[in-house]
Amino acid sequence: MITSPRAHRMTKQRQIILDVLRSTDCHPTADWIYEKVRQEIPRISLGTVYRNLRVLKEIGDILELNYGSTYSRFDGNSRAHYHFVCLECGNIQDIHVPVYTELDKAASEKVDGKVEFHRMEFYGTCSGCQ
């Protein structure tokens, strides 16, 4: 699919959404982001936030984390990294360990295709829920 350069332009709204996401490590929902962005742009709509999150994801500036629930969480850190998900409260934390790129190569040797990347999450109970 070919997109126009205009579709990837960094608008004021998109930049504020990106700034909000990069200023937190809580992996927020779109609703949480919307409430924060409204502090700077009171008349912004929730639909505008969702559209800009989709564009930011498509251009690789953010990650969308979907764990099978009714809503996604978003991560302003688009570099490859792992997450810890609390099974009790749903809190998501970044795990600062090396990303095992060897897994991509090993998996590529086992599939009929090319592995582009992998995503790995760890599950357990956070200290606040223990």
Secondary structure, DSSP 4 states (H G I P E B T S, - for coil): ----GGGG---HHHHHHHHHHHT-SS---HHHHHHHHHTT-TT--HHHHHHHHHHHHHTTSSEEE--SSSS-EEES--SS-EEEEETTT--EEEE-S---THHHHHHHTTSSS-------EEEE--TTT-
